[in-house]
């Protein structure tokens, strides 16, 4: 006698058997769900025993995920925007006017990043925070000093 799926009676459910015919333990979530199953994180958490124990909070199924493309441009990124505007302006000065003035202006832009990282907390500094405050300040300070030294040291073109 066979069951609904056409398998002999007493054979394991096809969803609980891997490709080799070995039975899948109950604490393992199959990587490939059956065609009829709805694939979602909530569904996998329901099936996986650890999903209920580790405190994973489920989002209701009727709530659409927020896309980063839908978010408006935030004013929170003003520190990095200000620094990048200074770098772009310094590159424009290099192309149009003088290498030395543009290189010094770029060093001043990095110095601005240094001071913004120094005075703003991590939430306000936003994308200026890459590593710890000490590491960021060390890197920005050394980069500023090196850029100023090289901008002054390099001879003017003839």
Secondary structure, DSSP 8 states (H G I E B T S, - for coil): -B-TTS-BTT---GGGB-TTS-B--TT---SS--TTS---HHHHHHHSHHHHHTT-----TTS----GGGS---GGGHHHHHHHHHHHHHHHHHHHT-HHHHHHHHHHHHHHHHHHHHHS-HHHHGGG-SS-HHHHHHHHHHHHHHHHHHHHHS----
